[in-house]
Amino acid sequence: GPHPVLLTIHGGPYAAYGPVFASELQLYAAAGYVVVYANPRGSTSYGFDFANQINHDYPSHDYDDLMSVVDAAIAKGSADPNRLYVTGGSGGGLLSAWIVGRTDRFKAAASQKPVINWASEVLTTDGYNFMATSWFGKMPWEDPQGYWKRSPLSLVGNVKTPTLVIVGEEDHRTPPSEAEQYFAALQLRAVPTALIRVPGQGHGNL
């Protein structure tokens, strides 16, 4: 019969999944999930123009691409539309939080090392000297509404999905303060949530 579905989203976003062995995805499949993973707009796998479609506009159309991929998996008949789950790390963690703010079709989410509030992110990350200029073109105080409308925190009032938030305590790319903001906001809204802070772990090895 149809199996539960786990949408797994890569980070970056300027990166891509490929035809290589991935132990994490294999573990999910071994647990009985249909594992859905794709390269939405902003990924590097289809040339510069494709990757650049989210320039100064992230997250945006990549959400639509990911929902289309889930729908395509369901259409094949082996995926249960009533048992959908989503997870991802870094940029994938951001999109996991963005997704549950846009739709309640997923039964649960795990947002790993996410960006939640772009204004605080660009001022606390170890990439502060390039992130604001390269990803936004303006500083947070120059375009506060632009930063806010692209932050998952702006959608937290819509979230109904039980959500796990995970971050390494030594993560300097997406600092623990991002995960903590999301956890606190979900707690304030009485959305079922949990926060895991992993001691000694940074961004790349969580």
C-alpha angles and dihedrals in degrees: 000000000000114000130218113269127228116194107204118193125201123229129236097057083221093065138076146219115241143183094284135116112272115185094200093055091045091053090053091049091048088055090059103264128134097232113213119193130160146162107251124188109303093045121119099232102089104045138276097296092054093047092047095055091094095047106140086352109083126169099025129096092016086075090059091049093051093049089050091053091051090050091050091052091051091049090060089067103234097088122082110227090201094058106054123152132177136203141158143151132243104337086011089052090052091051092046089057091043092052096053088049090056102040140016095207092107118084095211141353138206112203108195122199091336137181105235106163115029095200093057092038097059091047097049104033123100085239095062091124093064111015099077095042097042101037101035109015089221138063120253092254090052096052110017094158092051091053092045097050090055095047120098087219088071089064099045091105088068098050118116098151119108104246135195116203119202130184139157115245090227095048108131097170096060100013123215089252088073093056091042092055091054094045092050092047092051090047091052089052092048092240110153105257144150133196124215118192110188112212118234095005126127133195101278100044103046 
